[in-house]
Amino acid sequence: MISVSENALIIGINNSIETLTEEQSIELLNKLSKAVYKGPSYSELTNELAAYKIRAKLLEQENKRLKLGLISEERCLSY
């Protein structure tokens, strides 16, 4: 359960988030991810998302090639 002081902090952050610049938002996300969650930083998550988007685009291209008969199904399954 969230304590009263934690709840006040969350409300304060929520109320001030709209006034943050993009750079300040990124800095806050980085600090939160490292301090609170001990997880990856915002830039690491952004890089991972970009990698997934690139992989999805490559798979779309491979699917088109497969449908055109330019590559074999076995090659597509290797991804």
N, C-alpha and C positions, 0 to 999 in steps of 0.2 A: 504494500500500500504506500502511496506517496504521502510524505509528511506535509504539514502546512507550509514550512519554509521552502520545500522543493516545489510545491504547487505555486507559491508566490513567485519563485524564480521562473518557472515555466510560463506563467501568465505574463511576467515582465518581458521575457524573451519574445513571446508571441506578439505582444503589443509593439515592440520596437523593431521586429523583423522587417516590416514593410518600409522602414526608413533606411535600411542598410543598402549600401552600394553593392554591386555584383562582387567586387573584390572583398568587401567586408563579409558578405555572405559565404564566400568560398573559404575565407580564413576561419569563420565561425564553424563551418562544417568540418574543416580539418581538425580544429581544436576539439570539437565534440567527438569526432570519430576516434581520436587518439586518447583523449582524457576519459570519456565516459564509457565508450564501447570497446576500447582497445582493438578496434577493427582497422580496416584499410582507410587510407586518406581519401579525400574527395577526388584528387587527381588520379589515384590508383583505380578508383571506381570508374572514372571517366575514361581512362585508358582501356579498362576491361570492356566497358560498353562499346567503345569504338572498335575494339577487336571483334566483338560479337557482330557488330553491324557489318564490318568488312567480310567476316566469314559468311554471313547470311547472303551478302551480295555475290560472293564467289560461288556459293551453293546454288543461287538462282541462275547464274551463268552456266554452271555445269548442268543443271536441270534442262535448260534450253538446249544445250548441246546434245544432251541425251535424247530429248524429244525429236531433234533433227537427225538423229542417227550418226552424229559426228564422233561420239564416244560410246564405250560400252557401259552397261549397267554395273559391272564389277568395279570399274574405275570410280563411279559415283559412290558406291558402297564403301570405298576405302576412306572416304572423308568422314 
